[in-house]
Amino acid sequence: MTFTILSLTAAYALVVALLAYLLLLSRLHWVFKVLATAATVALIPLTFNGVGELRGLPSDGPIPFSFRLLWAQVIEPSPLQGEKGHVYLWLQTLDDENYPVGQPRAFQLPYSEDLDIKISEAMGKISEGEQIQGKLDAEEALPEVTAEALAQEIEAGMIEGRPGGAGTVGERVFQFEPGMLTFGVEAAPVTPEKPQ
């Protein structure tokens, strides 16, 4: 992981150095030089945030469809402190045959009471020594939508200035809903049959 971060940092520094060299020696109009410099400076925070995903910070990306719950922490909303509330999960991805894949990873989900209840129950089972498997099923939480209701959502999105309803319809598949998540005792890995 450290090698990846150092490689990305060195690559970005090399690009900046080459750009500075070219800008100093070229006979480009000053407008192009200013635009190139501004673009490079604007990419610094984007690069920093991108590298943040590699530094061990909890990912706010989608969680795996099947995983072993190793631990969780629930931070409830606090209006006094301006805290919206979060649920932090430490997960081990499981493949189709329930074998662990890759290294454990931390994820961050938005707080909800339903998710808090599910996590509390799962953590109780973990404290009793059970291995808990979580599954994400997008179809469970999605409401049944008729073509007419979908058309109304698209129309509402266009009225609000979002052509195609990109802010509402397109996000339905990618938004996390607590109803998508179920916890249970981890199933045993599928083992190959013994030869007879």
Backbone hydrogen bonds, N-H to C=O, Kabsch-Sander energy under -0.5 kcal/mol:
donor,donor_aa,acceptor,acceptor_aa,energy
5,I,1,M,-2.1
6,L,2,T,-2.8
7,S,3,F,-2.5
8,L,4,T,-2.5
9,T,5,I,-2.3
10,A,6,L,-2.6
11,A,7,S,-2.5
12,Y,8,L,-2.3
13,A,9,T,-2.4
14,L,10,A,-2.3
15,V,11,A,-2.1
16,V,12,Y,-2.3
17,A,13,A,-2.5
18,L,14,L,-2.7
19,L,15,V,-2.4
20,A,16,V,-2.6
21,Y,17,A,-2.5
22,L,18,L,-2.7
23,L,19,L,-2.7
24,L,20,A,-2.1
25,L,21,Y,-1.9
26,S,22,L,-1.9
32,F,29,H,-0.8
33,K,29,H,-1.4
34,V,30,W,-2.3
35,L,31,V,-2.5
36,A,32,F,-2.4
37,T,33,K,-2.2
38,A,34,V,-2.7
39,A,35,L,-2.5
40,T,36,A,-2.0
41,V,37,T,-2.4
42,A,38,A,-2.5
43,L,39,A,-1.3
44,I,40,T,-0.5
44,I,41,V,-1.0
46,L,42,A,-0.7
47,T,43,L,-2.7
48,F,44,I,-2.4
49,N,45,P,-2.5
50,G,46,L,-2.2
51,V,47,T,-2.5
52,G,48,F,-1.5
53,E,49,N,-0.8
53,E,50,G,-0.8
54,L,51,V,-1.5
55,R,51,V,-0.8
55,R,52,G,-0.7
57,L,52,G,-1.0
59,S,106,A,-2.6
67,F,134,G,-2.3
68,R,92,Q,-2.9
69,L,67,F,-0.5
69,L,132,I,-2.5
70,L,68,R,-0.7
70,L,90,W,-2.6
71,W,90,W,-1.2
73,Q,88,Y,-2.4
75,I,73,Q,-0.5
75,I,86,H,-3.4
76,E,74,V,-0.6
78,S,83,E,-2.4
81,Q,78,S,-0.5
82,G,78,S,-1.0
83,E,78,S,-2.1
84,K,82,G,-0.5
86,H,75,I,-1.7
87,V,109,L,-2.7
88,Y,73,Q,-3.2
89,L,87,V,-0.5
89,L,107,F,-2.7
90,W,71,W,-2.8
91,L,89,L,-0.6
91,L,105,R,-2.9
92,Q,68,R,-2.0
93,T,101,V,-0.5
94,L,66,S,-2.5
95,D,99,Y,-2.4
98,N,95,D,-1.9
101,V,93,T,-2.8
105,R,91,L,-2.7
107,F,89,L,-2.9
108,Q,59,S,-2.8
109,L,87,V,-2.8
111,Y,85,G,-1.4
116,D,112,S,-2.3
117,I,113,E,-2.3
118,K,114,D,-2.2
119,I,115,L,-2.7
120,S,116,D,-2.4
121,E,117,I,-2.2
122,A,118,K,-2.3
123,M,119,I,-2.9
124,G,120,S,-1.9
125,K,121,E,-1.7
126,I,122,A,-2.1
127,S,123,M,-2.4
128,E,124,G,-0.9
129,G,126,I,-1.9
130,E,125,K,-2.2
132,I,69,L,-0.6
132,I,130,E,-0.6
133,Q,184,G,-3.3
134,G,67,F,-3.0
135,K,182,T,-2.6
136,L,65,F,-2.7
137,D,135,K,-0.6
137,D,180,M,-2.8
138,A,136,L,-0.5
140,E,137,D,-0.7
141,A,137,D,-0.9
142,L,138,A,-1.0
145,V,143,P,-0.5
146,T,144,E,-0.5
150,L,146,T,-2.3
151,A,147,A,-2.2
152,Q,148,E,-2.1
153,E,149,A,-2.0
154,I,150,L,-2.2
155,E,151,A,-2.5
156,A,152,Q,-2.6
157,G,153,E,-2.2
158,M,154,I,-2.0
159,I,155,E,-2.2
160,E,156,A,-1.9
161,G,158,M,-1.2
162,R,157,G,-3.2
165,G,162,R,-2.5
166,A,163,P,-0.8
168,T,165,G,-1.8
169,V,165,G,-1.7
170,G,165,G,-0.9
172,R,168,T,-0.7
172,R,169,V,-1.0
175,Q,171,E,-2.2
180,M,177,E,-2.3
181,L,178,P,-1.3
182,T,135,K,-2.3
184,G,133,Q,-2.0
186,E,131,Q,-3.2
190,V,97,E,-2.2
191,T,189,P,-0.6
